[in-house]
Amino acid sequence: MASFLLDGDPVRSLDDYRERGGGQAFAAATQVEAEAVVGLIADSGLRGRGGGGFPTGRKWAGIRAAGPGRRFAVCNAAEGEPGTFKDRALIRHDPYRVLEGLAISGYAVGADAAYIATKASYAEEAERLATAIEEVHAAGLFADLRITLVLGPDEYLFGEEKALLEVIEGNDPLPRLLPPYEHGLFATNVQTGWQAVEAPSGVGQSGGRGQPNPTLVNNAETLAHVPRIVLEGADRFRSVGTPESPGTTIATVVGDVQRAYVGEVELGTPFSELIDRAGGPHPGRRLVAAFSGVANGVLPASRFDAPVSYEGLAAAGSGLGSAGFVVYDDSACIVEVARTLSRFLYVESCGQCRSCKFGSGEITRHLDTLMEGTGTEADIEIIGARLLTVTDQTRCFLAAEEQAMVSSILREFPEEFALHLEGRCSVPERRIEIPKLVDVADGVATYDLRQARKQPDWTYAEE
């Protein structure tokens, strides 16, 4: 199988990276016009690996064609989707490739500066990035492009691109109203959005007029694919994967499997093959469902042969997301799974949009009632009603994730909800933890157990 990202041993230094050909892609890219680099990425069919799957070349072209002001390039390494460990695995393996992809994207869109943002709690990844940035700056590897590392909070919304820009500017991770191509870093005189900011001296100023400073935001894995595409061409990248989902992705499988799995797979690989790589179910157990983080509909076991691609999982009623999958077997109460995942989204909702915070909270509260064995048909009706309105006038996709995830569980497992209306459950009670990953090592996934104590105002209850 082709390996574009995790091939060979981990890269330990800039010298090691350069011995493997590192830096050649940036040099090649800067020998041609920026428009040609954008065209090459568009021809490759590379799509965003952060969850949305937006065509990367189209995003780059949009930033070049956006309004006045300086350009910035941002790498989103603030990985926080439950069940996902791909960006951390990638950075541990080769942070230099991510930085080179970021530098190429900066050249392609005409960026004056670049940023890479990750969580302060990701200590190993932060250290590797800091060292790599220091090395490339000292070597002058990417010309005069300045790359700045930004460490942010653990909140789920830190990974949302508009909230990510807020963190880079020193604010809380509260999503702006406008997207980065309309309200970028250090924008001036922005009258709508979360907050108009005063730019540092000399930034974004032009004759006293406001500057939106269009800003490119790409996921770490997306950018890591770029150097290989520049050196080997679009056709090579398209030679693996599917026509709509070219290339490879780094997938994660955790939950009720014999060992946690993180590895690079060709897009279009059947999901059942990923289950096999994770050792399959525990002896005597039967897998019943999988979730692509908390961002998509449930994938029931009857559809485990679905291709791991944007179009393949969408056709199965789910989605690829960031290719982080959480699997549950027949020892897990699916209603409890729904309550746990819903509570995660409710707690992580920032509260700027009342429909999101109130709606996800109400859905969670009525799922609580069902789990307590005191639920009635009215609880199901209220959940259904809130699912219809939770996405009203929202700034980000968190509410849409709540809607897609909970409604799919109701649709796929109606018999489980019917049992809970009778005060019964099909399996013995088992605590379901949110699979927010702290680490994956030697086939063992470690969850952040503090998440169960996190409250809707982002504080933590005492143990």
Residue, then its C-alpha position, 0 to 999 in steps of 0.5 A: m500500500a502506498s504511504f505518503l505520510l508515515d513511511g520510514d522511521p520517525v524523522r529526528s532532526l532537520d538534517d535527517y529530514r534534508e537527507r531524505g529530500g526535505g526542503q526540495a518541494f519548497a524549492a521546487a514550488t518557489q521556482v514557478e508562479a504561485e498560481a501554478v502551485v495552486g493549480l497543481i494542488a487543485d489537479s491532485g484532488l487533495r481534500g481537507r483532512g480536518g473533517g470538512g473535506f473541502p477541496t484544498g486547491r479551491k480553498w487556496a484559490g479563494i484566498r488569493a482572490a479574496g479582498p484587500g489586506r495581508r495574507f496569512a497561512v495557518c496550520n490547524a493542529a488543534e486536534g480534539e475530535p473524540g477518537t482521533f489521533k492522526d495529527r499527533a501521530l503525524i507530528r511525532h513522526d515528521p513535523y518538518r513535512v507539516l512545516e514544509g507544506l505550510a510554507i508552500s501554502g504560504y507561498a501559494v497564497g502570498a502569505d506574509a507570515a504563518y502560524i501553527a496552532t496546537k494544544a498546550s496539553y500536547a506536550e510532546e507534539a508542541e516540543r517537536l514543533a518548537t524544535a523543528i521551527e527553530e531549526v528551519h528558521a536557523a537554516g533559512l530553509f523556507a526563505d524569510l517566511r516566519i512561522t509562529l507556534v501558538l499553544g491553546p486550550d483543551e476546548y473542542l472549539f479550539g479546532e474550529e477554524k474561526a475560533l482558532l484565529e481567535v486563539i492566535e490573537g490571544n482570545d478564547p476559542l469562540p467562533r467568529l461569525l465570518p469565515p477566515y477569507e472574510h475576517g482573517l487574522f488581525a483584521t481591522n474595522v470588521q463590523t460583524g463577527w465575534q470581535a473587531v480587533e486593533a491590529p499591531s502597528g503596521v499590520g493590515q493598514s492601508g490608507g486608513r481603510g479596514q482590511p479583512n486580511p484573508t487567512l488560509v487555514n488548513n489541517a496538519e495532515t492536509l498540509a503534510h500531503v503537499p510536499r509529496i504532491v509538489l515533487e511527484g505530481a498530481d497524477r501520482f497522488r491520484s493513483v491511489g484512493t478513489p476519484e472523489s477521494p484521492g490519496t491516503t489518510i491517517a485513520t484511528v480506531v479505538g473503543d471496543v476493539q482488541r487494540a487501538y489502531v493508528g495508521e495510514v490507509e488508502l482512501g476507499t479501503p473498506f471500514s471492515e479492514l480497519i476493524d481487522r487492523a484493530g484486532g476485531p471485537h473482543p472474544g465473545r462480543r459482536l460489534v454493533a456501531a461505529f462513530s466517526g468522532v462526534a461529527n457524523g451519523v452512526l455507522p451500524a455494523s450492517r454497513f461496516d463494508a462501506p469504503v473509508s472515503y468521503e463519498g463512501l461513508a456519506a452513502a452509508g449515512s455517516g461521514l469520513g470526518s477526520a477518520g477517527f472511529v470509535v467502535y462499540d460492541d453489544s455490551a454497550c447501551i446505545v442510548e447511553v452512547a447517545r447521551t455521552l456523545s450528546r453531553f460532550l457537544y453540549v458541554e463544549s458548545c461555547g454558548q454564543c448561539r442560544s439554539c445550540k447551547f439550549g438545544s443540545g442541553e435539552i437533548t442531553r437532559h431528556l436522554d438523561t431521563l431515558m437513562e434513569g428509566t423514567g422517560t416517556e414518549a414526551d421525552i422522545e418528542i422533545i428530543g425530536a423537536r430540539l433536533l429540528t431547531v438546534t442548528d438555527q442561526t449558528r456560527c459553527f458546525l457543532a450543532a449540526e454535529e449534534q443533529a446528525m449524530v443523535s438523529s441517526i441513533l434514533r433512526e438506526f436503533p429505535e428498539e433500544f429507545a423503546l426498551h428504555l421507555e419501558g424502564r429496561c435496557s438490553v445490556p447490563e449497565r456499563r459506563i461509557e466514557i467519551p473517547k477524548l484521546v490523551d495518547v495511543a501507544d502500543g495498541v492502548a488508547t488512553y482517554d481523558l477521564r476529566q471530560a466527565r467532570k467538565q461543566p457547560d461553562w468549561t470549568y471542572a467539577e471537583e472529584 
